Amino acid sequence: MSNAADLPKAEEEEEVTPDLQDLSDDSSDDEAAAGAEMDFLRNLFSSTLGLGSAEKVLDALTLEGVAQYIKSGKCKNIICMVGAGISTSAGIPDFRSPETGLYANLQKYNLPYPEAIFQIDYFKKHPEPFFTLAKELYPGQFKPTICHYFIKLLKNKGLLRRCYTQNIDTLERVAGLEKEDLIEAHGTFYTSHCVSFCCRKEYSLDWMKEKIFSDAIPKCEKCNSLVKPDIVFFGENLPARFFTSVKMDFPRCDLLIVMGTSLQVQPFAGLVGRVSKSCPRLLINMEKAGEADPMLGMLGFGGGMDFDSDKAYRDVAHISSCDDGCLALADLLGWKAELEALVKQEHAQIDSKDKKEQPGEAGGAAAKASSSSVKPEE
């Protein structure tokens, strides 16, 4: 939901160095460490300076080709980039789908324009619409989807380097990803802070939930200023951790999986161009997204996806809902039964917890965890 945020000067000047393990006296360890360093530097230069060869890694530009690559054992640092499309089957609307998208259903808030509900200046003057919407979409009312648990399965198998998410629904955390597994590019409801620059007192998810569900505008207990969840509004910078992590993660990436995003919001969308030129990129979405601008390509500015041209060699588009795409990939990997069992087990635990803690609301979460397919958007 954030607009493009400039990289802070201090981070622009920061030198990126490989995070290598200590070298041992054993010559084989020396060679392995040296090889790891060279691979890191090769990928770094390839992704940031446009150097390196365009090596074809996939045997076929299909979901089957991606599965074979993962099974080969050569793929050990998968990065997932996800947007609102991975949460629509949980009952959470995306932003831009006609009629069903969030922006199409905000008339009741009497906004000057739909995006105003997420603009920081408007929020400070008129916080009521945002908190009314927050009550409808608040974390804890929805269950993670098959797609969320597929990402967790990648972690369980030691293949996930990081998940970069545009979502603020915290469902990645509910599915079992830890803070170190996640880059919440557009922030999160998980914590909140006073908006006063001189205060910035932090508040918990439970504190904010109590305020929102009692229909009270959250005010700081220290200075009486507004308290806002730590989601990134238009007019705010992305978290600093987003930029520092990108520098270290993307040169090491050996498979990029993009799911449920239209790749329209910068700087998140530009991350697809930060992997090495040889790194395969899989898009699971209801429509193709992130394709390179032909004119920019002629001028030598690459980075966008190329699914259909004669020069296509690494990009795969699997057009389906995110859940169906993850199930199909899991089936090809021999993980489908394991994934379905994980979803069933985790959802049962959530239902059990709901019945114990919120007996009057337990059915709501289950009802909202439907299997509807809505066009993924950011």
TAMO-V708656 format. One record per residue. RES is the residue in three letters. SS is DSSP state (@ for helix, = for strand, . for the rest). PSI is psi as a letter, one per 40 degrees, with the letter a starting at -180 (999 if undefined). D_LAST is the distance of its C-alpha to the last C-alpha in Angstrom with 2 decimals. Layout:
BEGIN
RES_SS_PSI_D_LAST / RES_SS_PSI_D_LAST
END
This chain:
BEGIN
MET_._e_7.79 / SER_._i_10.73 / ASN_._i_12.25 / ALA_._h_14.07 / ALA_._h_16.64 / ASP_._i_19.97 / LEU_._h_21.47 / PRO_._i_24.36 / LYS_@_d_27.69 / ALA_@_d_29.06 / GLU_@_d_26.36 / GLU_@_d_26.79 / GLU_._e_30.44 / GLU_._h_30.03 / GLU_._h_31.68 / VAL_._h_29.85 / THR_._i_32.36 / PRO_._i_32.18 / ASP_._g_32.32 / LEU_._i_35.39 / GLN_._i_37.57 / ASP_._h_41.17 / LEU_._h_43.42 / SER_._i_46.21 / ASP_._e_49.73 / ASP_._h_49.23 / SER_@_d_48.95 / SER_@_d_46.42 / ASP_@_d_44.12 / ASP_@_d_44.65 / GLU_@_d_43.69 / ALA_@_d_40.55 / ALA_@_d_39.43 / ALA_@_d_40.26 / GLY_@_d_38.29 / ALA_@_d_35.22 / GLU_@_d_35.59 / MET_@_d_35.98 / ASP_@_d_32.93 / PHE_@_d_30.85 / LEU_@_d_32.33 / ARG_@_d_32.00 / ASN_@_d_28.27 / LEU_@_d_27.88 / PHE_@_d_29.81 / SER_@_d_28.15 / SER_@_d_24.58 / THR_@_d_25.48 / LEU_@_e_28.45 / GLY_._f_27.73 / LEU_._i_30.85 / GLY_._i_31.68 / SER_._i_32.05 / ALA_._g_29.46 / GLU_._h_30.75 / LYS_._h_29.71 / VAL_._d_29.02 / LEU_._h_27.93 / ASP_._d_30.75 / ALA_._i_28.54 / LEU_._g_25.07 / THR_._i_24.22 / LEU_@_d_22.89 / GLU_@_d_26.60 / GLY_@_d_26.96 / VAL_@_d_24.24 / ALA_@_d_25.97 / GLN_@_d_29.31 / TYR_@_d_28.13 / ILE_@_d_26.95 / LYS_@_e_30.27 / SER_._e_32.25 / GLY_._e_31.91 / LYS_._e_30.86 / CYS_._h_27.25 / LYS_._e_27.25 / ASN_._g_24.34 / ILE_=_h_21.04 / ILE_=_h_17.81 / CYS_=_h_14.61 / MET_=_h_11.21 / VAL_=_i_8.59 / GLY_._a_5.08 / ALA_@_d_5.01 / GLY_@_d_6.94 / ILE_@_e_9.72 / SER_._e_10.47 / THR_@_d_10.78 / SER_@_e_14.31 / ALA_@_e_15.22 / GLY_._e_14.95 / ILE_._h_11.92 / PRO_._i_10.07 / ASP_._a_6.46 / PHE_._d_6.10 / ARG_._e_7.40 / SER_._h_9.59 / PRO_._h_13.16 / GLU_._d_15.31 / THR_._e_13.34 / GLY_._i_10.08 / LEU_@_d_10.46 / TYR_@_d_11.27 / ALA_@_e_13.77 / ASN_@_f_15.65 / LEU_._e_16.45 / GLN_@_d_19.76 / LYS_@_e_21.78 / TYR_@_e_21.01 / ASN_._f_22.74 / LEU_._i_20.31 / PRO_._d_21.26 / TYR_._i_17.75 / PRO_@_d_14.54 / GLU_@_e_12.96 / ALA_@_d_16.36 / ILE_@_d_15.64 / PHE_@_f_13.69 / GLN_=_h_16.23 / ILE_@_d_18.89 / ASP_@_d_21.84 / TYR_@_d_21.20 / PHE_@_d_20.69 / LYS_@_d_24.03 / LYS_@_d_25.81 / HIS_._g_24.20 / PRO_._e_22.71 / GLU_@_d_23.47 / PRO_@_d_20.41 / PHE_@_d_18.05 / PHE_@_d_20.42 / THR_@_d_20.88 / LEU_@_d_17.20 / ALA_@_d_17.28 / LYS_@_d_20.22 / GLU_@_d_18.41 / LEU_@_e_15.50 / TYR_._h_17.64 / PRO_._i_17.63 / GLY_._e_20.60 / GLN_._e_20.21 / PHE_._i_18.14 / LYS_._i_18.97 / PRO_._i_17.10 / THR_._i_16.47 / ILE_@_d_18.31 / CYS_@_d_15.50 / HIS_@_d_15.83 / TYR_@_d_19.55 / PHE_@_d_19.48 / ILE_@_d_18.14 / LYS_@_d_20.94 / LEU_@_d_23.35 / LEU_@_d_22.64 / LYS_@_d_23.60 / ASN_@_d_26.64 / LYS_._e_27.81 / GLY_._f_27.58 / LEU_._e_25.10 / LEU_=_h_22.00 / ARG_=_d_22.13 / ARG_=_i_18.90 / CYS_=_h_15.45 / TYR_=_h_12.87 / THR_=_i_9.99 / GLN_._e_7.20 / ASN_._i_8.12 / ILE_._e_11.06 / ASP_._e_12.61 / THR_._e_15.08 / LEU_@_d_15.25 / GLU_@_d_15.68 / ARG_@_d_18.75 / VAL_@_d_19.98 / ALA_._e_19.94 / GLY_._e_22.24 / LEU_._h_20.55 / GLU_._i_22.44 / LYS_@_d_21.57 / GLU_@_e_22.84 / ASP_@_e_20.57 / LEU_=_i_17.36 / ILE_=_h_15.73 / GLU_=_g_13.45 / ALA_._d_12.03 / HIS_._f_10.77 / GLY_=_a_13.82 / THR_=_i_14.93 / PHE_=_e_16.99 / TYR_=_d_19.57 / THR_=_i_21.62 / SER_=_i_22.27 / HIS_=_i_24.44 / CYS_=_h_26.68 / VAL_._e_25.37 / SER_._h_28.89 / PHE_._d_29.22 / CYS_._e_32.73 / CYS_._c_31.85 / ARG_._f_28.45 / LYS_._h_29.75 / GLU_=_i_27.44 / TYR_=_i_26.90 / SER_=_i_25.90 / LEU_@_d_23.37 / ASP_@_d_26.39 / TRP_@_d_27.69 / MET_@_d_24.53 / LYS_@_d_24.29 / GLU_@_d_27.94 / LYS_@_d_27.44 / ILE_@_d_24.45 / PHE_@_e_26.16 / SER_._e_29.39 / ASP_._f_27.76 / ALA_._i_28.83 / ILE_._h_27.06 / PRO_._h_26.99 / LYS_=_i_29.57 / CYS_._h_30.76 / GLU_._e_34.00 / LYS_._d_35.28 / CYS_._e_34.74 / ASN_._e_33.34 / SER_._i_30.27 / LEU_=_i_26.85 / VAL_=_h_25.04 / LYS_=_h_21.24 / PRO_=_i_19.04 / ASP_=_f_18.00 / ILE_=_i_14.36 / VAL_._h_13.59 / PHE_._i_13.90 / PHE_=_h_13.95 / GLY_._e_17.38 / GLU_._i_17.40 / ASN_._i_17.57 / LEU_._i_15.61 / PRO_._i_17.93 / ALA_@_d_20.85 / ARG_@_d_20.53 / PHE_@_d_17.34 / PHE_@_d_19.55 / THR_@_d_22.63 / SER_@_d_21.07 / VAL_@_d_19.47 / LYS_@_d_23.03 / MET_@_d_24.53 / ASP_@_d_22.05 / PHE_@_d_20.94 / PRO_@_d_24.52 / ARG_@_e_25.46 / CYS_._h_22.67 / ASP_._e_24.24 / LEU_=_h_21.32 / LEU_=_h_17.60 / ILE_=_h_15.46 / VAL_=_h_11.82 / MET_=_h_10.11 / GLY_._f_7.27 / THR_._i_4.90 / SER_._e_5.79 / LEU_._f_7.20 / GLN_._e_7.52 / VAL_._h_7.64 / GLN_._i_11.03 / PRO_._e_12.79 / PHE_@_d_10.34 / ALA_@_d_10.06 / GLY_@_e_13.84 / LEU_@_d_14.51 / VAL_@_d_15.00 / GLY_@_e_18.11 / ARG_._e_19.52 / VAL_._i_21.00 / SER_._i_24.49 / LYS_._d_25.23 / SER_._e_26.52 / CYS_._h_23.57 / PRO_=_i_22.15 / ARG_=_h_18.43 / LEU_=_h_17.12 / LEU_=_h_13.93 / ILE_=_h_13.48 / ASN_=_i_11.20 / MET_._e_12.19 / GLU_._i_12.61 / LYS_._i_13.40 / ALA_._i_11.07 / GLY_._e_12.13 / GLU_=_i_15.63 / ALA_._i_18.23 / ASP_._h_19.62 / PRO_@_d_23.17 / MET_@_d_24.83 / LEU_@_d_23.49 / GLY_@_d_24.63 / MET_@_d_28.06 / LEU_._e_28.29 / GLY_._e_27.64 / PHE_._h_24.15 / GLY_._a_22.39 / GLY_._d_19.41 / GLY_._i_17.13 / MET_=_i_17.16 / ASP_._h_20.31 / PHE_._d_20.52 / ASP_._e_23.32 / SER_._i_25.69 / ASP_._d_29.16 / LYS_._e_28.15 / ALA_._h_25.32 / TYR_._e_26.38 / ARG_._e_23.63 / ASP_=_h_20.28 / VAL_=_h_19.71 / ALA_=_h_17.26 / HIS_=_h_17.57 / ILE_=_h_16.26 / SER_._i_15.93 / SER_._i_14.06 / CYS_@_d_13.19 / ASP_@_d_16.23 / ASP_@_d_18.51 / GLY_@_d_17.66 / CYS_@_d_18.41 / LEU_@_d_21.53 / ALA_@_d_22.66 / LEU_@_d_22.38 / ALA_@_d_24.09 / ASP_@_d_26.78 / LEU_@_d_27.49 / LEU_@_e_27.81 / GLY_._f_30.11 / TRP_._e_27.85 / LYS_@_d_26.92 / ALA_@_d_29.60 / GLU_@_d_28.79 / LEU_@_d_25.08 / GLU_@_d_26.04 / ALA_@_d_28.69 / LEU_@_d_26.37 / VAL_@_d_23.97 / LYS_@_d_27.07 / GLN_@_d_28.69 / GLU_@_d_25.82 / HIS_@_d_25.03 / ALA_@_d_28.78 / GLN_@_d_28.96 / ILE_@_d_26.21 / ASP_@_d_28.08 / SER_@_d_31.32 / LYS_@_d_30.09 / ASP_@_d_28.78 / LYS_@_d_32.22 / LYS_@_d_34.02 / GLU_@_d_32.06 / GLN_._g_30.75 / PRO_._d_33.00 / GLY_._e_32.01 / GLU_._e_28.26 / ALA_@_d_28.30 / GLY_@_d_27.74 / GLY_@_d_24.62 / ALA_@_d_22.51 / ALA_@_d_23.95 / ALA_@_d_23.41 / LYS_@_e_19.70 / ALA_._g_19.36 / SER_._i_19.59 / SER_._f_18.94 / SER_._i_17.06 / SER_._h_14.80 / VAL_._i_11.98 / LYS_._h_10.07 / PRO_._h_6.95 / GLU_._i_3.78 / GLU_._999_0.00
END
